[in-house]
Amino acid sequence: MHANLKSCLACLALLIWLPCARAEDHEDFMLAPDRIEWDAGGLYDGRFADGTPFQIQLAYPRPTSVSDHTAEVWNAYWYPRHFNGERIVLSALDAPAGTIKLVQLKPIANAVETFTIALAPDRLSGSGNWTSSTLGTQRSITLHRAFLYREVAVTRPATSTQPAGSRPFRFSALFPVLSDAVANDWMRTGLRACTDLTECANSVMVDWHSPALVSLDATTYGYTAPGAHGTSTSTMRHFELRDGKMSPLGLDRFLDLGPSCRRKVSVAIASKLQVRNLSKYQEGALHELGDAKFLALPDGIEFHFDPYDVGSYVEGSPSVFVTRSELGRCVRNLPRID
């Protein structure tokens, strides 16, 4: 566990982010004079009329001058008390000015859920209703923004050194605005740069937040034509919130990392990867350095993997959820939602 937030984040910046800087000029795309920057969305704490909590991620309108080839906020919601990493993705529908209307993208058991929301002019709060076709009911909701997402985009013509007909270069960076200045600096250090000549899309998303904990998922994506596909890497970082300060936490805060628990959790992870037919499922085991990408949740821990970690590129970026009961006595401190 790291004792000093500033030194921890500085090391992370060097180890994770800085290799993304362009070797020839180290350009800071976050400060590029031709950039476009805007409020891209918000993460909201919501309540139903009966007090049941939920969280919802809302995308704000994109500037008309920005192409759709950028990182973006997805409309989605989930119930934090029972969250296992899977979000209910929502699709935007046509709605009157000043109103957001969202419908469940993939109905579950023929259930269709719809949100109709009106945000305040400053977007810090909102209200509306939720409708379930299965229950045949409508419930009022209230929203309060927990995090604002900002986005930066840069678009430039292809350079003369690229093949004729090459598409324009596009850079985008999506990130939450945090209250901790050092954490913000860490994010911006990595978000601002890339090595690729065709496209870079970097993002930091809030994967979990509660009064005592915030978890960040940082992803870098790059593509240089005429490659077969782009490449992406990710890292996840977790911070305890106390007295307005963010202190870094490791996996040892949530799990006993002694040899027996490492074996127990590694077997659980590998078995779940094997069920999903991942070709390198054995490599999902916890390493001695404890460098797993994970998300601690009230009912268990979700483990994340990048392309090639546990399978081929076409096998994607899988994740598996190991429940509290499967973790058994190895559990230490999982987050709570009151």
Disulfide bonds with the S-S distance in Angstrom:
Cys194-Cys200 2.34
Cys261-Cys330 2.22
